Every structure is written in C-alpha cells, then in structure tokens.
Amino acid sequence: MKKRVPIEKSLKDKTIPKKIKGKLKLAQKAKIFSEQELKLDSTNNYSSFAQLDEKYVSYIISVAPLYELKHHKWKFPFIGSVPYKGFHTHKEAEEEALKYPKSDFDTYIRGATAYSTLGWFDDPILSSMLRYKDYNLVNVIIHETVHATIYIKDHADFNERLATFIGNKGTELFYKKHFKNSKDILLQIQNENHDDKIFSDFVSATVKQLNIWYTDKENHDLQKKDAYFQALLKKFKSEILPKMKSKQYRHFHKNKFNNAKLLSLKTYFYDLSDFEKAFKKFNSDFEKFISFCKKLEDQKDPEAYLKKFVLVN
C-alpha cells in the first residue's frame, strides 16, 4: 500500500514501458465497465499502481485433514472464517504449513497475484496482476470488484464462486462491447469460459466421489490415496482434457494433487450452475442479477437460498 503511485503519475513516468502503461489503461477501463455496465459498486480502487519486488503479492496456504474433504478455517474480524490464509513471503507460508503434521494434514501453498480489501481500502493495480494476458487482467479486475461489492461473512466459497462466475461473464461482455473487431480474442475468452465450465463439472464430480470414497475407513491409507489421485489425474488427461478448447488446463494433470489443493479448487469452481440459472432468470441482465446477489448478504445460508430460487421461480 505504501508503494502506491497515482495512475496519472505512472502513465507519465518514462521509466515504465509502454506495454505496462497499456495494461494500466486497460485495467482502468475494466474498472469503469464493471461499475457502469455491470452495476458493481463504485470505489476508488485501481486508481493507483504499485510495483512489487515479488512475483506474487501474497502466498496462500490451504489445509485439510488427510482423509476428509473439510476446509481448515482461520477466523478474522469483519470477514469471519475463511479457508485460506495469506502471507507476505513463501517462507512464512511454509512455516505456517509446518504447524500441521503431514501424518494428519494435507497442505497446499500457491502464489496470489491479486486480492481485494473488500472496500475497506483503495486497492492498487499491482505489478503482479500485469503478468496476465489482457483479457485475464480484465477478468481479475471484475472478479475483485465483485468482492468489493458483495461479501457474505463466513461464506468464502460462495463469494469466490460468485466472483468467478461474474468475472467470466463480464469479461466476455466487455470484449463484445469494446473490442468488437477482436474476434480472435473473443473466441479465446469464450473457449476458456467453456473450459472453466468443464473444469467446474470435473471438480464438482471429484469432490462428490471422493467424499463417498473417504467414508470407507479402509481407504484411509496413503498408498491407496496416492493411487486414487494418480488415477484421477490420468482420467483428467484422457477423458476431460480432450473436451477442452483452450490450453489453460493442459498442465493440470502434471501437478501434485491432495485434499487441500482439491478444496482450494472447490472454493472457486464447485458447481457454478446455480449462478448460471439465476442469471438466465434475470434475462442475463447484470443490474438485476447483481441486485439479487446483494440481497443474499442477508441470508443465513446464501447457497441454499440461491438453489431454492432457481428451482422454485
């Protein structure tokens, strides 16, 4: 936050490359779009730029029991319980992971390129965010603006999935309206949104299957568990990957997999279908959809309320 420099000053800075300045302008355009056309809340976010020394702005740890798909959660003032905890350095995240014995827990650490302070502070555009492709940067700006608009305490999974859904939909609309001649880019966005849905279905099915698998205590064995995950990734490569139209998940099956990583994916991708159904009920009108989602902040169980809404109405 101390490194924030007003965008106007950054755009005049001769030491900042033209490519970076172009991305700063695009991020601002995406912010205005998210407020004026998607009807997300207007804030002072993204009116400044911060050049970081690190590749990531934060390192996030997720933790889960060895034989159960259950988030370990941390509690904080104002935001409630969340299934992840961020640290300034990778070393600090690793030190946190050591608190959870490998005999009892799975841990997963990932770098984060962006964050939202949920409207409490004026979030800057971060140099880590500018590593994205242009349309991914637009998606991130919309995603984080959703968090500054709608945040339901103690329901991090719901908040993240909502932001994922609106980020994908909003980015596609942004390019349809403002880059009509960029048909190749729009096709790439549509292909990646298509693949996100396939990936969401894969994650959702995997979570359901593994929950059942863990009920049999005979499966509480590291070798059996490792074999299960290896088979799962093999299935992804042979059955899921061929259905995809983009390359964004082409390396997924090569990575290490455990309960903590699966739950981290679940937070963002588990069953986005109810959001899609609700969006269609509002005739794909963002203003009406956002207004409806804001009302979910008053619900004790927003997920159950949403599911009832799409089934009854």
C-alpha positions in Angstrom: 0.0 0.0 0.0 3.0 2.3 0.7 4.2 1.8 -2.9 1.0 3.1 -4.5 1.5 5.8 -7.1 -1.4 7.6 -8.8 -2.1 6.1 -12.3 -1.8 9.6 -13.9 1.8 9.9 -12.5 2.6 6.3 -13.6 1.4 7.0 -17.1 3.8 10.0 -17.3 6.7 8.0 -15.9 9.2 7.5 -18.7 10.8 4.5 -16.9 7.6 2.5 -17.2 7.4 0.5 -20.5 4.5 1.3 -23.0 3.2 -2.2 -22.6 2.7 -1.8 -18.9 1.1 1.6 -19.4 -1.3 0.0 -21.9 -2.3 -2.6 -19.3 -2.8 0.1 -16.7 -5.2 1.9 -19.1 -7.0 -1.4 -19.8 -7.4 -2.1 -16.1 -8.9 1.3 -15.5 -11.3 0.8 -18.5 -12.3 -2.6 -17.0 -13.0 -0.9 -13.6 -15.2 1.7 -15.2 -17.0 -1.0 -17.2 -17.6 -3.1 -14.1 -19.2 -0.1 -12.3 -21.1 1.5 -15.2 -22.3 -1.5 -17.2 -22.2 -4.5 -14.7 -23.5 -2.2 -12.0 -20.9 -3.2 -9.4 -20.2 -0.7 -6.6 -18.2 2.4 -7.5 -14.9 2.6 -5.5 -11.6 4.4 -5.6 -9.9 1.1 -6.3 -7.4 0.8 -9.2 -6.7 4.5 -9.4 -3.1 3.8 -8.3 -0.2 1.5 -9.3 2.2 -0.5 -7.1 5.4 -2.0 -8.4 6.2 -5.1 -6.3 9.6 -6.7 -5.7 8.0 -10.1 -5.5 6.4 -12.2 -8.3 3.2 -12.6 -6.1 1.6 -10.1 -3.7 0.8 -12.9 -1.3 1.3 -16.6 -0.7 -1.8 -18.5 0.3 -2.0 -21.7 2.3 -4.9 -24.1 2.4 -5.1 -27.0 4.9 -7.3 -30.1 5.0 -7.4 -33.3 7.1 -5.6 -36.2 5.4 -8.7 -38.3 4.8 -11.5 -35.8 4.8 -12.6 -33.1 2.4 -13.1 -30.5 5.0 -11.5 -27.0 5.0 -9.4 -26.0 7.9 -10.5 -22.4 8.5 -9.0 -19.3 10.1 -11.1 -16.6 11.7 -10.7 -12.9 11.4 -12.6 -9.8 12.4 -15.1 -8.4 10.0 -14.7 -11.2 7.3 -15.3 -14.2 9.6 -13.9 -17.6 8.8 -12.1 -18.3 5.6 -10.5 -21.5 4.1 -7.1 -19.9 3.4 -4.5 -17.6 4.9 -2.2 -15.3 3.2 1.5 -14.4 3.9 3.8 -11.8 2.6 6.5 -14.4 1.7 6.6 -18.0 0.6 8.9 -18.8 3.6 6.2 -17.5 6.0 3.6 -19.7 4.4 5.9 -22.7 4.6 6.4 -22.0 8.3 2.6 -22.0 8.8 2.4 -25.3 6.9 4.8 -26.9 9.5 2.2 -26.4 12.2 0.1 -29.1 10.5 1.8 -32.5 10.7 1.9 -34.5 7.5 0.6 -37.5 9.4 -2.7 -35.7 9.9 -3.0 -33.0 7.2 -2.6 -32.1 3.6 -1.3 -28.6 2.8 -1.2 -26.6 -0.4 0.6 -23.3 -1.0 0.1 -21.1 -4.0 1.1 -17.6 -5.1 -1.6 -14.9 -5.4 -1.3 -12.1 -7.9 -4.3 -10.1 -6.7 -6.5 -9.5 -3.7 -9.4 -7.3 -2.5 -9.7 -5.5 0.8 -13.4 -5.7 0.3 -13.9 -1.9 0.1 -12.1 -1.1 3.3 -9.1 0.4 1.5 -8.3 1.7 -2.0 -6.7 -1.3 -3.7 -4.0 -0.5 -6.2 -3.3 -2.2 -9.6 -0.4 -4.5 -8.7 2.6 -5.3 -11.0 1.8 -9.0 -10.3 -1.6 -8.5 -12.0 0.0 -7.2 -15.2 1.6 -10.6 -15.9 -1.8 -11.8 -17.1 -2.9 -11.7 -20.7 -5.1 -8.6 -21.3 -8.4 -10.4 -21.1 -7.3 -12.2 -17.9 -6.4 -8.9 -16.4 -9.9 -7.6 -17.2 -11.4 -10.8 -15.5 -9.3 -10.2 -12.4 -10.4 -6.5 -12.1 -14.1 -7.6 -12.4 -13.6 -10.6 -10.0 -12.0 -8.4 -7.3 -14.6 -5.6 -7.8 -17.3 -8.2 -7.1 -15.7 -8.8 -3.7 -15.7 -5.1 -3.0 -19.4 -5.1 -3.9 -20.7 -8.3 -2.4 -19.1 -10.2 0.5 -21.0 -12.6 2.8 -19.3 -13.2 6.1 -18.3 -16.8 6.8 -19.1 -17.9 3.2 -15.8 -17.6 1.3 -16.6 -20.4 -1.1 -19.8 -18.8 -2.2 -18.1 -15.4 -2.5 -15.3 -16.8 -4.7 -17.6 -18.8 -6.9 -19.8 -15.8 -7.5 -16.8 -13.7 -8.4 -15.6 -16.4 -10.7 -18.9 -16.5 -12.5 -19.3 -12.8 -12.9 -15.7 -12.4 -13.8 -16.1 -14.8 -16.7 -19.5 -13.4 -17.9 -18.4 -9.8 -17.5 -15.1 -10.3 -19.4 -16.9 -11.8 -22.4 -19.4 -8.9 -22.4 -16.5 -6.4 -22.1 -14.9 -7.6 -25.2 -18.1 -7.9 -27.1 -18.9 -4.3 -26.4 -15.5 -2.6 -26.5 -13.4 -4.8 -28.8 -15.9 -5.9 -31.5 -13.2 -6.3 -34.1 -11.0 -8.6 -31.8 -12.8 -11.7 -32.9 -9.8 -14.0 -32.1 -9.6 -12.7 -28.5 -13.3 -13.0 -28.0 -13.2 -16.6 -29.3 -10.3 -17.3 -26.9 -12.4 -15.9 -24.0 -15.4 -18.0 -25.0 -13.2 -21.1 -25.3 -11.7 -20.5 -21.8 -15.1 -19.9 -20.3 -16.3 -23.2 -22.0 -13.3 -25.0 -20.4 -13.9 -23.4 -17.0 -17.4 -25.0 -17.0 -15.9 -28.4 -17.9 -13.3 -28.0 -15.2 -16.0 -26.9 -12.7 -18.0 -30.1 -13.6 -14.9 -32.2 -13.1 -14.1 -30.6 -9.7 -17.7 -31.0 -8.6 -17.9 -34.7 -9.6 -14.5 -35.4 -8.0 -15.5 -33.8 -4.7 -18.7 -35.9 -4.5 -16.9 -39.1 -5.4 -14.0 -38.6 -3.0 -16.4 -37.7 -0.2 -18.0 -41.1 -0.7 -14.6 -42.9 -1.0 -13.4 -41.5 2.3 -16.4 -42.9 4.2 -14.8 -46.3 3.9 -12.0 -46.3 6.5 -10.2 -49.0 4.6 -9.3 -46.3 2.2 -7.5 -44.3 4.9 -4.2 -45.4 3.6 -1.5 -43.2 2.0 -0.7 -45.7 -0.8 -4.4 -46.2 -1.7 -5.0 -42.4 -1.6 -2.0 -41.7 -3.8 -3.2 -44.3 -6.3 -6.6 -42.8 -6.3 -5.3 -39.4 -7.1 -3.0 -40.7 -9.8 -5.9 -42.4 -11.4 -7.9 -39.2 -11.1 -5.3 -37.2 -12.9 -4.9 -39.9 -15.6 -8.6 -39.8 -16.2 -8.4 -36.0 -16.5 -5.8 -36.3 -19.2 -7.6 -39.0 -21.2 -11.2 -38.0 -20.8 -11.5 -34.3 -19.7 -8.7 -32.6 -21.5 -9.8 -33.7 -25.0 -13.1 -31.9 -24.4 -11.4 -28.6 -23.9 -11.0 -25.9 -26.5 -8.1 -23.9 -24.9 -4.7 -24.7 -23.4 -5.3 -23.2 -19.9 -5.6 -26.7 -18.2 -3.1 -28.6 -20.4 -0.6 -29.0 -17.5 -3.1 -29.7 -14.7 -2.6 -33.4 -14.7 1.1 -33.0 -14.2 0.8 -31.3 -10.8 0.8 -32.7 -7.3 -2.7 -33.3 -6.0 -4.1 -33.6 -2.5 -7.1 -32.8 -0.4 -6.0 -29.2 0.3 -5.5 -28.4 -3.4 -8.8 -30.0 -4.3 -10.6 -27.9 -1.7 -8.8 -24.8 -3.0 -10.2 -25.5 -6.5 -13.6 -26.3 -5.0 -13.6 -22.8 -3.5 -13.5 -21.2 -6.9 -15.1 -23.8 -9.2 -17.5 -26.1 -7.4 -20.9 -26.2 -9.3 -21.4 -22.8 -10.9 -24.6 -24.0 -12.5 -27.0 -22.3 -10.0 -25.4 -18.9 -10.7 -26.0 -19.6 -14.4 -29.6 -20.5 -13.9 -30.3 -17.4 -11.8 -28.5 -15.2 -14.3 -30.8 -16.6 -17.1 -33.9 -16.0 -14.9 -33.0 -12.3 -15.0 -32.6 -12.5 -18.8 -28.8 -12.0 -18.5 -29.4 -8.5 -17.0 -26.4 -7.8 -14.9 -28.1 -4.9 -12.9 -31.0 -7.2 -11.8 -28.6 -10.1 -11.1 -26.2 -8.0 -9.0 -29.2 -6.5 -7.1 -30.4 -10.0 -6.4 -27.0 -11.2 -5.2 -26.6 -8.2 -2.9 -29.8 -9.4 -1.1 -28.1 -12.7 -0.4 -25.9 -10.9 2.1 -29.0 -11.0 4.4 -29.4 -14.8 4.1 -28.0 -17.2 6.7 -27.4 -19.8 4.0 -27.0 -17.9 0.7 -26.2 -21.1 -1.2 -29.4 -22.8 -0.1 -31.4 -19.7 -0.8 -30.0 -19.5 -4.4 -30.7 -23.1 -5.0 -34.3 -22.7 -3.9 -34.7 -19.6 -6.0 -33.6 -21.3 -9.2 -35.8 -24.3 -8.5 -39.0 -22.5 -7.4 -39.1 -19.5 -9.6 
